[in-house]
Amino acid sequence: GKDRVVPVTPKNYKALLKRFPVLALLHHRPPQGDRGALRHHEMEELVLELAAQVLEDKGVGFGLVDSEKDAAVAKKLGKGD
């Protein structure tokens, strides 16, 4: 299927803001090897994917901001360490 939840990076951040009238972002830390943490992260992504499917026609976009890989974007959003 179509992946509607996109990873937000410094390169695509501004383009996503222009593409969607409303952009919902989930700021997260990468799961740390623990099976439970990994499962929790997968469930969050599934819920976001479902929400994205429902709201796609309304112009709502969903993205994931990885606090480690995309620290520059996280900092712009005020979530940097």
PAMAR-926340 format. One record per residue: x, y, z of N, C-alpha, C, O, CB in turn; residue number from 1. Coordinates in Angstrom, 2 decimals. Glycine has a CB too. Layout:
<pts>
nc1->X&nc2->Y&nc3->Z&cac1->X&cac2->Y&cac3->Z&cc1->X&cc2->Y&cc3->Z&oc1->X&oc2->Y&oc3->Z&cbc1->X&cbc2->Y&cbc3->Z&num->NUM
...
</pts>
This chain:
<pts>
nc1->0.80&nc2->-1.18&nc3->0.00&cac1->0.00&cac2->0.00&cac3->0.00&cc1->0.85&cc2->1.26&cc3->0.00&oc1->2.08&oc2->1.22&oc3->0.03&cbc1->-0.92&cbc2->-0.01&cbc3->1.18&num->1
nc1->0.17&nc2->2.33&nc3->-0.03&cac1->0.79&cac2->3.65&cac3->-0.07&cc1->1.18&cc2->4.08&cc3->1.35&oc1->0.37&oc2->4.00&oc3->2.27&cbc1->-0.17&cbc2->4.69&cbc3->-0.70&num->2
nc1->2.41&nc2->4.52&nc3->1.52&cac1->2.88&cac2->4.98&cac3->2.82&cc1->2.53&cc2->6.46&cc3->2.97&oc1->3.10&oc2->7.31&oc3->2.27&cbc1->4.41&cbc2->4.75&cbc3->2.99&num->3
nc1->1.61&nc2->6.76&nc3->3.85&cac1->1.13&cac2->8.13&cac3->3.99&cc1->1.83&cc2->8.90&cc3->5.11&oc1->1.74&oc2->10.13&oc3->5.18&cbc1->-0.35&cbc2->8.12&cbc3->4.26&num->4
nc1->2.52&nc2->8.20&nc3->5.97&cac1->3.27&cac2->8.84&cac3->7.05&cc1->4.72&cc2->8.94&cc3->6.59&oc1->5.39&oc2->7.93&oc3->6.39&cbc1->3.14&cbc2->8.05&cbc3->8.42&num->5
nc1->5.19&nc2->10.16&nc3->6.42&cac1->6.52&cac2->10.36&cac3->5.85&cc1->7.53&cc2->10.75&cc3->6.91&oc1->7.21&oc2->11.47&oc3->7.85&cbc1->6.47&cbc2->11.43&cbc3->4.76&num->6
nc1->8.76&nc2->10.27&nc3->6.76&cac1->9.81&cac2->10.75&cac3->7.66&cc1->10.13&cc2->12.20&cc3->7.31&oc1->10.28&oc2->12.54&oc3->6.13&cbc1->11.09&cbc2->9.85&cbc3->7.56&num->7
nc1->10.24&nc2->13.04&nc3->8.31&cac1->10.53&cac2->14.45&cac3->8.09&cc1->12.02&cc2->14.68&cc3->8.29&oc1->12.58&oc2->14.36&oc3->9.34&cbc1->9.69&cbc2->15.36&cbc3->9.05&num->8
nc1->12.65&nc2->15.22&nc3->7.26&cac1->14.09&cac2->15.48&cac3->7.29&cc1->14.33&cc2->16.96&cc3->7.02&oc1->13.42&oc2->17.67&oc3->6.59&cbc1->14.83&cbc2->14.59&cbc3->6.24&num->9
nc1->15.54&nc2->17.43&nc3->7.28&cac1->15.83&cac2->18.83&cac3->6.95&cc1->15.60&cc2->19.15&cc3->5.47&oc1->15.27&oc2->20.29&oc3->5.12&cbc1->17.27&cbc2->19.16&cbc3->7.33&num->10
nc1->15.78&nc2->18.16&nc3->4.60&cac1->15.62&cac2->18.39&cac3->3.17&cc1->14.16&cc2->18.51&cc3->2.74&oc1->13.85&oc2->19.28&oc3->1.83&cbc1->16.27&cbc2->17.28&cbc3->2.39&num->11
nc1->13.26&nc2->17.75&nc3->3.38&cac1->11.87&cac2->17.77&cac3->2.91&cc1->10.92&cc2->18.54&cc3->3.82&oc1->9.73&oc2->18.63&oc3->3.51&cbc1->11.38&cbc2->16.37&cbc3->2.77&num->12
nc1->11.40&nc2->19.07&nc3->4.91&cac1->10.56&cac2->19.76&cac3->5.89&cc1->9.75&cc2->20.90&cc3->5.29&oc1->8.53&oc2->20.94&oc3->5.44&cbc1->11.43&cbc2->20.29&cbc3->7.02&num->13
nc1->10.41&nc2->21.81&nc3->4.61&cac1->9.71&cac2->22.97&cac3->4.04&cc1->8.76&cc2->22.55&cc3->2.92&oc1->7.68&oc2->23.13&oc3->2.78&cbc1->10.72&cbc2->23.98&cbc3->3.50&num->14
nc1->9.15&nc2->21.57&nc3->2.13&cac1->8.28&cac2->21.09&cac3->1.05&cc1->7.00&cc2->20.48&cc3->1.63&oc1->5.92&oc2->20.65&oc3->1.07&cbc1->9.02&cbc2->20.05&cbc3->0.18&num->15
nc1->7.13&nc2->19.77&nc3->2.73&cac1->5.94&cac2->19.18&cac3->3.36&cc1->5.02&cc2->20.26&cc3->3.91&oc1->3.80&oc2->20.14&oc3->3.84&cbc1->6.36&cbc2->18.22&cbc3->4.49&num->16
nc1->5.61&nc2->21.32&nc3->4.47&cac1->4.79&cac2->22.42&cac3->4.98&cc1->4.00&cc2->23.09&cc3->3.85&oc1->2.87&oc2->23.54&oc3->4.06&cbc1->5.67&cbc2->23.45&cbc3->5.69&num->17
nc1->4.59&nc2->23.16&nc3->2.67&cac1->3.90&cac2->23.75&cac3->1.53&cc1->2.86&cc2->22.80&cc3->0.95&oc1->1.82&oc2->23.23&oc3->0.45&cbc1->4.91&cbc2->24.14&cbc3->0.44&num->18
nc1->3.14&nc2->21.51&nc3->1.02&cac1->2.28&cac2->20.49&cac3->0.41&cc1->0.97&cc2->20.28&cc3->1.17&oc1->-0.08&oc2->20.03&oc3->0.57&cbc1->3.02&cbc2->19.18&cbc3->0.32&num->19
nc1->1.03&nc2->20.38&nc3->2.50&cac1->-0.15&cac2->20.11&cac3->3.32&cc1->-0.60&cc2->21.37&cc3->4.05&oc1->0.21&oc2->22.05&oc3->4.67&cbc1->0.16&cbc2->18.99&cbc3->4.33&num->20
nc1->-1.90&nc2->21.67&nc3->3.98&cac1->-2.42&cac2->22.80&cac3->4.77&cc1->-2.24&cc2->22.57&cc3->6.27&oc1->-2.02&oc2->23.50&oc3->7.04&cbc1->-3.90&cbc2->23.04&cbc3->4.44&num->21
nc1->-2.35&nc2->21.31&nc3->6.68&cac1->-2.15&cac2->20.93&cac3->8.08&cc1->-1.15&cc2->19.77&cc3->8.09&oc1->-1.33&oc2->18.78&oc3->7.39&cbc1->-3.50&cbc2->20.53&cbc3->8.78&num->22
nc1->-0.11&nc2->19.91&nc3->8.90&cac1->0.90&cac2->18.86&cac3->8.99&cc1->1.05&cc2->18.46&cc3->10.46&oc1->1.49&oc2->19.26&oc3->11.29&cbc1->2.27&cbc2->19.34&cbc3->8.40&num->23
nc1->0.67&nc2->17.23&nc3->10.76&cac1->0.80&cac2->16.70&cac3->12.12&cc1->2.10&cc2->15.91&cc3->12.21&oc1->2.36&oc2->15.04&oc3->11.38&cbc1->-0.43&cbc2->15.81&cbc3->12.51&num->24
nc1->2.90&nc2->16.22&nc3->13.21&cac1->4.19&cac2->15.56&cac3->13.35&cc1->4.28&cc2->14.81&cc3->14.68&oc1->3.83&oc2->15.29&oc3->15.71&cbc1->5.33&cbc2->16.58&cbc3->13.25&num->25
nc1->4.87&nc2->13.64&nc3->14.61&cac1->5.17&cac2->12.89&cac3->15.83&cc1->6.68&cc2->12.94&cc3->16.02&oc1->7.44&oc2->12.42&oc3->15.20&cbc1->4.65&cbc2->11.40&cbc3->15.75&num->26
nc1->7.09&nc2->13.56&nc3->17.10&cac1->8.50&cac2->13.65&cac3->17.44&cc1->8.81&cc2->12.43&cc3->18.31&oc1->8.17&oc2->12.22&oc3->19.34&cbc1->8.84&cbc2->15.00&cbc3->18.19&num->27
nc1->9.78&nc2->11.64&nc3->17.91&cac1->10.07&cac2->10.42&cac3->18.66&cc1->11.56&cc2->10.15&cc3->18.70&oc1->12.34&oc2->10.63&oc3->17.88&cbc1->9.35&cbc2->9.23&cbc3->18.04&num->28
nc1->11.92&nc2->9.37&nc3->19.68&cac1->13.28&cac2->8.84&cac3->19.76&cc1->13.23&cc2->7.44&cc3->19.15&oc1->12.22&oc2->6.76&oc3->19.25&cbc1->13.83&cbc2->8.81&cbc3->21.25&num->29
nc1->14.31&nc2->7.02&nc3->18.51&cac1->14.31&cac2->5.68&cac3->17.92&cc1->14.15&cc2->4.63&cc3->19.02&oc1->14.69&oc2->4.78&oc3->20.12&cbc1->15.61&cbc2->5.43&cbc3->17.12&num->30
nc1->13.42&nc2->3.56&nc3->18.74&cac1->13.28&cac2->2.50&cac3->19.74&cc1->14.64&cc2->1.90&cc3->20.08&oc1->15.46&oc2->1.67&oc3->19.19&cbc1->12.31&cbc2->1.40&cbc3->19.24&num->31
nc1->14.86&nc2->1.65&nc3->21.34&cac1->16.17&cac2->1.19&cac3->21.81&cc1->16.22&cc2->-0.32&cc3->22.02&oc1->16.26&oc2->-0.78&oc3->23.16&cbc1->16.54&cbc2->1.89&cbc3->23.10&num->32
nc1->16.21&nc2->-1.09&nc3->20.96&cac1->16.43&cac2->-2.53&cac3->21.03&cc1->15.43&cc2->-3.34&cc3->21.83&oc1->15.21&oc2->-4.52&oc3->21.52&cbc1->17.74&cbc2->-2.76&cbc3->21.58&num->33
nc1->14.82&nc2->-2.78&nc3->22.82&cac1->13.84&cac2->-3.47&cac3->23.64&cc1->12.65&cc2->-3.87&cc3->22.77&oc1->12.10&oc2->-3.04&oc3->22.05&cbc1->13.38&cbc2->-2.58&cbc3->24.83&num->34
nc1->12.25&nc2->-5.10&nc3->22.85&cac1->11.15&cac2->-5.61&cac3->22.01&cc1->9.86&cc2->-4.83&cc3->22.26&oc1->9.12&oc2->-4.54&oc3->21.32&cbc1->10.93&cbc2->-7.10&cbc3->22.28&num->35
nc1->9.59&nc2->-4.50&nc3->23.51&cac1->8.38&cac2->-3.75&cac3->23.85&cc1->8.41&cc2->-2.35&cc3->23.26&oc1->7.40&oc2->-1.86&oc3->22.76&cbc1->8.22&cbc2->-3.67&cbc3->25.35&num->36
nc1->9.56&nc2->-1.70&nc3->23.32&cac1->9.69&cac2->-0.35&cac3->22.76&cc1->9.53&cc2->-0.37&cc3->21.25&oc1->8.92&oc2->0.52&oc3->20.66&cbc1->11.05&cbc2->0.26&cbc3->23.14&num->37
nc1->10.08&nc2->-1.39&nc3->20.63&cac1->9.96&cac2->-1.53&cac3->19.18&cc1->8.50&cc2->-1.74&cc3->18.79&oc1->8.01&oc2->-1.15&oc3->17.83&cbc1->10.83&cbc2->-2.69&cbc3->18.67&num->38
nc1->7.81&nc2->-2.59&nc3->19.52&cac1->6.40&cac2->-2.86&cac3->19.25&cc1->5.56&cc2->-1.59&cc3->19.45&oc1->4.64&oc2->-1.31&oc3->18.67&cbc1->5.88&cbc2->-4.00&cbc3->20.16&num->39
nc1->5.87&nc2->-0.84&nc3->20.49&cac1->5.16&cac2->0.41&cac3->20.76&cc1->5.34&cc2->1.39&cc3->19.60&oc1->4.38&oc2->2.03&oc3->19.17&cbc1->5.65&cbc2->1.05&cbc3->22.08&num->40
nc1->6.55&nc2->1.49&nc3->19.11&cac1->6.84&cac2->2.38&cac3->17.99&cc1->6.07&cc2->1.94&cc3->16.74&oc1->5.51&oc2->2.77&oc3->16.02&cbc1->8.36&cbc2->2.41&cbc3->17.69&num->41
nc1->6.04&nc2->0.64&nc3->16.49&cac1->5.30&cac2->0.12&cac3->15.33&cc1->3.81&cc2->0.43&cc3->15.45&oc1->3.17&oc2->0.77&oc3->14.46&cbc1->5.51&cbc2->-1.40&cbc3->15.20&num->42
nc1->3.26&nc2->0.30&nc3->16.65&cac1->1.84&cac2->0.59&cac3->16.86&cc1->1.55&cc2->2.08&cc3->16.64&oc1->0.53&oc2->2.44&oc3->16.06&cbc1->1.41&cbc2->0.17&cbc3->18.27&num->43
nc1->2.45&nc2->2.95&nc3->17.10&cac1->2.28&cac2->4.38&cac3->16.86&cc1->2.23&cc2->4.67&cc3->15.37&oc1->1.40&oc2->5.45&oc3->14.90&cbc1->3.41&cbc2->5.19&cbc3->17.53&num->44
nc1->3.12&nc2->4.04&nc3->14.62&cac1->3.15&cac2->4.24&cac3->13.17&cc1->1.87&cc2->3.74&cc3->12.51&oc1->1.35&oc2->4.37&oc3->11.59&cbc1->4.36&cbc2->3.54&cbc3->12.56&num->45
nc1->1.36&nc2->2.61&nc3->12.98&cac1->0.11&cac2->2.07&cac3->12.43&cc1->-1.07&cc2->3.01&cc3->12.69&oc1->-1.91&oc2->3.23&oc3->11.82&cbc1->-0.18&cbc2->0.68&cbc3->13.01&num->46
nc1->-1.13&nc2->3.56&nc3->13.89&cac1->-2.21&cac2->4.49&cac3->14.23&cc1->-2.10&cc2->5.75&cc3->13.38&oc1->-3.10&oc2->6.26&oc3->12.88&cbc1->-2.16&cbc2->4.85&cbc3->15.74&num->47
nc1->-0.88&nc2->6.26&nc3->13.20&cac1->-0.70&cac2->7.43&cac3->12.35&cc1->-1.09&cc2->7.12&cc3->10.91&oc1->-1.69&oc2->7.96&oc3->10.24&cbc1->0.76&cbc2->7.90&cbc3->12.40&num->48
nc1->-0.76&nc2->5.94&nc3->10.44&cac1->-1.10&cac2->5.54&cac3->9.08&cc1->-2.62&cc2->5.51&cc3->8.90&oc1->-3.14&oc2->5.97&oc3->7.88&cbc1->-0.50&cbc2->4.17&cbc3->8.75&num->49
nc1->-3.32&nc2->4.98&nc3->9.88&cac1->-4.78&cac2->4.94&cac3->9.82&cc1->-5.36&cc2->6.36&cc3->9.82&oc1->-6.25&oc2->6.67&oc3->9.02&cbc1->-5.35&cbc2->4.14&cbc3->11.01&num->50
nc1->-4.85&nc2->7.21&nc3->10.69&cac1->-5.31&cac2->8.60&cac3->10.73&cc1->-5.02&cc2->9.29&cc3->9.40&oc1->-5.84&oc2->10.07&oc3->8.91&cbc1->-4.64&cbc2->9.37&cbc3->11.89&num->51
nc1->-3.86&nc2->9.01&nc3->8.83&cac1->-3.50&cac2->9.62&cac3->7.55&cc1->-4.44&cc2->9.17&cc3->6.43&oc1->-4.81&oc2->9.96&oc3->5.57&cbc1->-2.05&cbc2->9.27&cbc3->7.18&num->52
nc1->-4.83&nc2->7.91&nc3->6.46&cac1->-5.77&cac2->7.41&cac3->5.45&cc1->-7.11&cc2->8.13&cc3->5.56&oc1->-7.71&oc2->8.51&oc3->4.56&cbc1->-5.97&cbc2->5.89&cbc3->5.60&num->53
nc1->-7.57&nc2->8.30&nc3->6.79&cac1->-8.87&cac2->8.92&cac3->7.02&cc1->-8.85&cc2->10.41&cc3->6.64&oc1->-9.82&oc2->10.92&oc3->6.08&cbc1->-9.29&cbc2->8.76&cbc3->8.49&num->54
nc1->-7.76&nc2->11.09&nc3->6.94&cac1->-7.70&cac2->12.54&cac3->6.76&cc1->-7.00&cc2->12.99&cc3->5.48&oc1->-6.86&oc2->14.19&oc3->5.24&cbc1->-7.00&cbc2->13.15&cbc3->7.92&num->55
nc1->-6.57&nc2->12.05&nc3->4.67&cac1->-5.85&cac2->12.38&cac3->3.44&cc1->-6.65&cc2->13.34&cc3->2.54&oc1->-6.10&oc2->14.30&oc3->2.01&cbc1->-5.52&cbc2->11.11&cbc3->2.66&num->56
nc1->-7.93&nc2->13.08&nc3->2.38&cac1->-8.77&cac2->13.92&cac3->1.52&cc1->-9.00&cc2->15.32&cc3->2.09&oc1->-9.41&oc2->16.22&oc3->1.36&cbc1->-10.10&cbc2->13.26&cbc3->1.30&num->57
nc1->-8.73&nc2->15.49&nc3->3.36&cac1->-8.91&cac2->16.80&cac3->4.01&cc1->-7.64&cc2->17.64&cc3->3.95&oc1->-7.62&oc2->18.77&oc3->4.44&cbc1->-9.33&cbc2->16.60&cbc3->5.47&num->58
nc1->-6.58&nc2->17.10&nc3->3.36&cac1->-5.33&cac2->17.85&cac3->3.24&cc1->-4.45&cc2->17.82&cc3->4.47&oc1->-3.60&oc2->18.69&oc3->4.65&cbc1->-5.64&cbc2->19.25&cbc3->2.91&num->59
nc1->-4.65&nc2->16.81&nc3->5.31&cac1->-3.83&cac2->16.68&cac3->6.51&cc1->-2.71&cc2->15.69&cc3->6.24&oc1->-2.96&oc2->14.56&oc3->5.81&cbc1->-4.69&cbc2->16.23&cbc3->7.74&num->60
nc1->-1.49&nc2->16.11&nc3->6.48&cac1->-0.33&cac2->15.24&cac3->6.31&cc1->0.22&cc2->14.81&cc3->7.65&oc1->0.05&oc2->15.51&oc3->8.65&cbc1->0.75&cbc2->15.94&cbc3->5.49&num->61
nc1->0.88&nc2->13.68&nc3->7.68&cac1->1.47&cac2->13.15&cac3->8.90&cc1->2.93&cc2->12.83&cc3->8.67&oc1->3.30&oc2->12.26&oc3->7.64&cbc1->0.70&cbc2->11.90&cbc3->9.39&num->62
nc1->3.75&nc2->13.19&nc3->9.63&cac1->5.17&cac2->12.93&cac3->9.51&cc1->5.78&cc2->12.49&cc3->10.82&oc1->5.25&oc2->12.76&oc3->11.90&cbc1->5.89&cbc2->14.14&cbc3->9.00&num->63
nc1->6.90&nc2->11.82&nc3->10.71&cac1->7.67&cac2->11.37&cac3->11.87&cc1->8.99&cc2->12.13&cc3->11.90&oc1->9.69&oc2->12.23&oc3->10.89&cbc1->7.92&cbc2->9.83&cbc3->11.82&num->64
nc1->9.31&nc2->12.67&nc3->13.05&cac1->10.59&cac2->13.36&cac3->13.24&cc1->11.42&cc2->12.54&cc3->14.21&oc1->11.08&oc2->12.42&oc3->15.39&cbc1->10.39&cbc2->14.84&cbc3->13.77&num->65
nc1->12.49&nc2->11.97&nc3->13.72&cac1->13.41&cac2->11.19&cac3->14.55&cc1->14.35&cc2->12.17&cc3->15.26&oc1->15.09&oc2->12.90&oc3->14.61&cbc1->14.22&cbc2->10.14&cbc3->13.69&num->66
nc1->14.30&nc2->12.19&nc3->16.58&cac1->15.07&cac2->13.17&cac3->17.34&cc1->16.58&cc2->13.01&cc3->17.20&oc1->17.32&oc2->13.96&oc3->17.42&cbc1->14.70&cbc2->13.10&cbc3->18.79&num->67
nc1->17.03&nc2->11.82&nc3->16.84&cac1->18.47&cac2->11.61&cac3->16.67&cc1->18.91&cc2->11.84&cc3->15.23&oc1->19.85&oc2->12.59&oc3->14.97&cbc1->18.86&cbc2->10.21&cbc3->17.11&num->68
nc1->18.23&nc2->11.19&nc3->14.28&cac1->18.62&cac2->11.32&cac3->12.88&cc1->18.32&cc2->12.70&cc3->12.32&oc1->19.06&oc2->13.20&oc3->11.48&cbc1->17.91&cbc2->10.27&cbc3->12.05&num->69
nc1->17.25&nc2->13.31&nc3->12.78&cac1->16.81&cac2->14.59&cac3->12.23&cc1->16.82&cc2->15.67&cc3->13.30&oc1->15.83&oc2->16.38&oc3->13.50&cbc1->15.41&cbc2->14.46&cbc3->11.62&num->70
nc1->17.94&nc2->15.78&nc3->13.98&cac1->18.07&cac2->16.73&cac3->15.08&cc1->17.84&cc2->18.17&cc3->14.63&oc1->17.31&oc2->18.97&oc3->15.40&cbc1->19.45&cbc2->16.61&cbc3->15.71&num->71
nc1->18.21&nc2->18.51&nc3->13.41&cac1->18.03&cac2->19.88&cac3->12.91&cc1->16.54&cc2->20.23&cc3->12.85&oc1->16.15&oc2->21.34&oc3->13.23&cbc1->18.68&cbc2->20.05&cbc3->11.52&num->72
nc1->15.73&nc2->19.32&nc3->12.37&cac1->14.28&cac2->19.56&cac3->12.30&cc1->13.71&cc2->19.61&cc3->13.72&oc1->12.89&oc2->20.47&oc3->14.03&cbc1->13.57&cbc2->18.47&cbc3->11.46&num->73
nc1->14.15&nc2->18.70&nc3->14.56&cac1->13.67&cac2->18.67&cac3->15.94&cc1->13.99&cc2->19.99&cc3->16.64&oc1->13.17&oc2->20.50&oc3->17.41&cbc1->14.29&cbc2->17.49&cbc3->16.71&num->74
nc1->15.17&nc2->20.53&nc3->16.38&cac1->15.55&cac2->21.81&cac3->16.98&cc1->14.66&cc2->22.95&cc3->16.49&oc1->14.24&oc2->23.80&oc3->17.27&cbc1->17.02&cbc2->22.13&cbc3->16.67&num->75
nc1->14.35&nc2->22.95&nc3->15.18&cac1->13.46&cac2->23.96&cac3->14.63&cc1->12.10&cc2->23.93&cc3->15.30&oc1->11.45&oc2->24.96&oc3->15.49&cbc1->13.30&cbc2->23.77&cbc3->13.12&num->76
nc1->11.68&nc2->22.73&nc3->15.67&cac1->10.37&cac2->22.56&cac3->16.30&cc1->10.43&cc2->22.76&cc3->17.81&oc1->9.41&oc2->22.66&oc3->18.49&cbc1->9.83&cbc2->21.18&cbc3->15.99&num->77
nc1->11.62&nc2->23.04&nc3->18.32&cac1->11.75&cac2->23.27&cac3->19.75&cc1->11.85&cc2->22.00&cc3->20.56&oc1->11.62&oc2->22.02&oc3->21.77&cbc1->10.61&cbc2->24.07&cbc3->20.23&num->78
nc1->12.18&nc2->20.88&nc3->19.91&cac1->12.26&cac2->19.61&cac3->20.62&cc1->13.67&cc2->19.06&cc3->20.67&oc1->13.87&oc2->17.91&oc3->21.05&cbc1->11.34&cbc2->18.60&cbc3->19.96&num->79
nc1->14.64&nc2->19.85&nc3->20.29&cac1->16.02&cac2->19.36&cac3->20.30&cc1->16.55&cc2->19.23&cc3->21.70&oc1->16.10&oc2->19.92&oc3->22.61&cbc1->16.92&cbc2->20.28&cbc3->19.50&num->80
nc1->17.51&nc2->18.34&nc3->21.89&cac1->18.10&cac2->18.13&cac3->23.21&cc1->19.09&cc2->19.21&cc3->23.55&oc1->19.68&oc2->19.19&oc3->24.63&cbc1->18.77&cbc2->16.77&cbc3->23.29&num->81
</pts>
